[in-house]
């Protein structure tokens, strides 16, 4: 039961850590982030491209690794685009969570598989509405940034 689930998750994390180390060593996320930065996109298009970028990275890396490996390059681009950094932090949390339910590495998919004993394809299919819900949340966040900035603005 719990031991099998823990071992499965530990092996997935070990594989993701190795992949993260390998990608970090060759600098792939940094090069991709520099490429995105060099495109000179409007703020809205930058958010769309970053959403796609992080979801694709989520197919291969775990969430923390994605943020650590790319934020050093992405953050200056976001600042240059004039986006609020608190808003961007909320955006990153949502997009990284979207990435956590994308196969093949989507960590949350494997946790659900271990808990439910269902096929990973079934789990991925069932989580698809939540993925689209989070896509809608990104759009809501873009069109109504007060969702993310109202409470911090009151402090």
One Martini backbone bead per residue (centre of mass of N, CA, C, O) as a GRO file, in nm:
protein
  155
    1UNK     BB    1   0.078   0.049  -0.031
    2UNK     BB    2   0.250   0.296   0.092
    3UNK     BB    3   0.526   0.185   0.006
    4UNK     BB    4   0.472   0.164  -0.295
    5UNK     BB    5   0.400   0.461  -0.339
    6UNK     BB    6   0.664   0.579  -0.233
    7UNK     BB    7   0.855   0.434  -0.431
    8UNK     BB    8   0.733   0.547  -0.687
    9UNK     BB    9   0.781   0.846  -0.619
   10UNK     BB   10   1.087   0.825  -0.571
   11UNK     BB   11   1.158   0.732  -0.861
   12UNK     BB   12   1.043   0.974  -1.006
   13UNK     BB   13   1.218   1.186  -0.859
   14UNK     BB   14   1.489   1.067  -0.945
   15UNK     BB   15   1.444   1.097  -1.249
   16UNK     BB   16   1.389   1.403  -1.241
   17UNK     BB   17   1.660   1.481  -1.116
   18UNK     BB   18   1.835   1.375  -1.344
   19UNK     BB   19   1.704   1.544  -1.567
   20UNK     BB   20   1.761   1.816  -1.436
   21UNK     BB   21   2.066   1.790  -1.427
   22UNK     BB   22   2.106   1.750  -1.729
   23UNK     BB   23   1.964   2.010  -1.826
   24UNK     BB   24   2.137   2.202  -1.654
   25UNK     BB   25   2.413   2.126  -1.773
   26UNK     BB   26   2.326   2.204  -2.082
   27UNK     BB   27   2.107   2.455  -2.065
   28UNK     BB   28   1.815   2.433  -2.183
   29UNK     BB   29   1.625   2.621  -2.018
   30UNK     BB   30   1.797   2.876  -2.060
   31UNK     BB   31   1.783   2.882  -2.371
   32UNK     BB   32   1.476   2.892  -2.389
   33UNK     BB   33   1.442   3.151  -2.220
   34UNK     BB   34   1.615   3.330  -2.406
   35UNK     BB   35   1.438   3.295  -2.652
   36UNK     BB   36   1.183   3.417  -2.533
   37UNK     BB   37   1.318   3.693  -2.465
   38UNK     BB   38   1.400   3.757  -2.780
   39UNK     BB   39   1.105   3.805  -2.914
   40UNK     BB   40   0.943   4.062  -2.830
   41UNK     BB   41   0.676   4.057  -2.666
   42UNK     BB   42   0.389   4.099  -2.559
   43UNK     BB   43   0.249   4.051  -2.262
   44UNK     BB   44   0.032   3.849  -2.357
   45UNK     BB   45   0.220   3.669  -2.530
   46UNK     BB   46   0.413   3.601  -2.302
   47UNK     BB   47   0.207   3.442  -2.134
   48UNK     BB   48   0.141   3.231  -2.344
   49UNK     BB   49   0.431   3.127  -2.388
   50UNK     BB   50   0.486   3.056  -2.088
   51UNK     BB   51   0.264   2.850  -2.059
   52UNK     BB   52   0.370   2.656  -2.272
   53UNK     BB   53   0.657   2.626  -2.166
   54UNK     BB   54   0.580   2.502  -1.882
   55UNK     BB   55   0.413   2.264  -1.984
   56UNK     BB   56   0.639   2.132  -2.143
   57UNK     BB   57   0.839   2.109  -1.908
   58UNK     BB   58   0.634   1.929  -1.737
   59UNK     BB   59   0.694   1.667  -1.912
   60UNK     BB   60   1.010   1.653  -1.765
   61UNK     BB   61   0.960   1.827  -1.504
   62UNK     BB   62   0.952   1.953  -1.211
   63UNK     BB   63   0.843   2.235  -1.062
   64UNK     BB   64   1.095   2.341  -0.912
   65UNK     BB   65   1.292   2.307  -1.148
   66UNK     BB   66   1.161   2.500  -1.343
   67UNK     BB   67   1.194   2.755  -1.173
   68UNK     BB   68   1.500   2.746  -1.112
   69UNK     BB   69   1.604   2.720  -1.421
   70UNK     BB   70   1.429   2.997  -1.536
   71UNK     BB   71   1.399   3.261  -1.358
   72UNK     BB   72   1.668   3.418  -1.421
   73UNK     BB   73   1.557   3.483  -1.721
   74UNK     BB   74   1.248   3.558  -1.699
   75UNK     BB   75   1.227   3.795  -1.497
   76UNK     BB   76   1.347   4.030  -1.671
   77UNK     BB   77   1.129   4.007  -1.888
   78UNK     BB   78   0.887   4.069  -1.706
   79UNK     BB   79   0.987   4.344  -1.611
   80UNK     BB   80   1.010   4.470  -1.899
   81UNK     BB   81   0.689   4.425  -1.950
   82UNK     BB   82   0.540   4.531  -1.671
   83UNK     BB   83   0.490   4.316  -1.463
   84UNK     BB   84   0.365   4.203  -1.185
   85UNK     BB   85   0.523   4.006  -0.949
   86UNK     BB   86   0.285   3.896  -0.793
   87UNK     BB   87   0.123   3.808  -1.032
   88UNK     BB   88   0.345   3.621  -1.148
   89UNK     BB   89   0.352   3.424  -0.909
   90UNK     BB   90   0.064   3.321  -0.945
   91UNK     BB   91   0.097   3.228  -1.233
   92UNK     BB   92   0.320   3.017  -1.180
   93UNK     BB   93   0.160   2.835  -0.993
   94UNK     BB   94  -0.057   2.757  -1.199
   95UNK     BB   95   0.131   2.651  -1.428
   96UNK     BB   96   0.275   2.436  -1.259
   97UNK     BB   97   0.017   2.279  -1.197
   98UNK     BB   98  -0.042   2.213  -1.487
   99UNK     BB   99   0.229   2.054  -1.526
  100UNK     BB  100   0.157   1.827  -1.300
  101UNK     BB  101  -0.080   1.712  -1.529
  102UNK     BB  102   0.146   1.622  -1.737
  103UNK     BB  103   0.253   1.416  -1.944
  104UNK     BB  104   0.485   1.189  -1.811
  105UNK     BB  105   0.571   1.347  -1.520
  106UNK     BB  106   0.322   1.417  -1.376
  107UNK     BB  107   0.317   1.388  -1.049
  108UNK     BB  108   0.007   1.385  -0.978
  109UNK     BB  109  -0.063   1.138  -1.150
  110UNK     BB  110   0.099   0.929  -0.978
  111UNK     BB  111  -0.045   0.973  -0.716
  112UNK     BB  112  -0.327   0.896  -0.823
  113UNK     BB  113  -0.252   0.615  -0.919
  114UNK     BB  114  -0.169   0.505  -0.638
  115UNK     BB  115  -0.451   0.562  -0.502
  116UNK     BB  116  -0.651   0.420  -0.741
  117UNK     BB  117  -0.533   0.198  -0.951
  118UNK     BB  118  -0.512   0.334  -1.221
  119UNK     BB  119  -0.460   0.430  -1.520
  120UNK     BB  120  -0.278   0.684  -1.657
  121UNK     BB  121  -0.472   0.749  -1.891
  122UNK     BB  122  -0.718   0.791  -1.714
  123UNK     BB  123  -0.607   1.013  -1.535
  124UNK     BB  124  -0.543   1.215  -1.763
  125UNK     BB  125  -0.834   1.235  -1.869
  126UNK     BB  126  -0.969   1.329  -1.596
  127UNK     BB  127  -0.772   1.595  -1.567
  128UNK     BB  128  -0.842   1.777  -1.812
  129UNK     BB  129  -1.054   1.977  -1.691
  130UNK     BB  130  -0.846   2.104  -1.493
  131UNK     BB  131  -0.662   2.217  -1.705
  132UNK     BB  132  -0.877   2.406  -1.834
  133UNK     BB  133  -0.938   2.559  -1.575
  134UNK     BB  134  -0.649   2.678  -1.550
  135UNK     BB  135  -0.656   2.827  -1.817
  136UNK     BB  136  -0.891   3.009  -1.729
  137UNK     BB  137  -0.739   3.133  -1.489
  138UNK     BB  138  -0.526   3.277  -1.655
  139UNK     BB  139  -0.726   3.458  -1.804
  140UNK     BB  140  -0.852   3.588  -1.554
  141UNK     BB  141  -0.583   3.703  -1.450
  142UNK     BB  142  -0.537   3.888  -1.691
  143UNK     BB  143  -0.821   4.050  -1.694
  144UNK     BB  144  -0.804   4.020  -1.350
  145UNK     BB  145  -0.548   4.117  -1.152
  146UNK     BB  146  -0.695   4.162  -0.873
  147UNK     BB  147  -0.697   3.872  -0.776
  148UNK     BB  148  -0.375   3.898  -0.696
  149UNK     BB  149  -0.351   4.223  -0.581
  150UNK     BB  150  -0.550   4.308  -0.358
  151UNK     BB  151  -0.445   4.191  -0.088
  152UNK     BB  152  -0.150   4.298  -0.098
  153UNK     BB  153  -0.253   4.602  -0.122
  154UNK     BB  154  -0.371   4.598   0.190
  155UNK     BB  155  -0.074   4.580   0.346
   0.00000   0.00000   0.00000
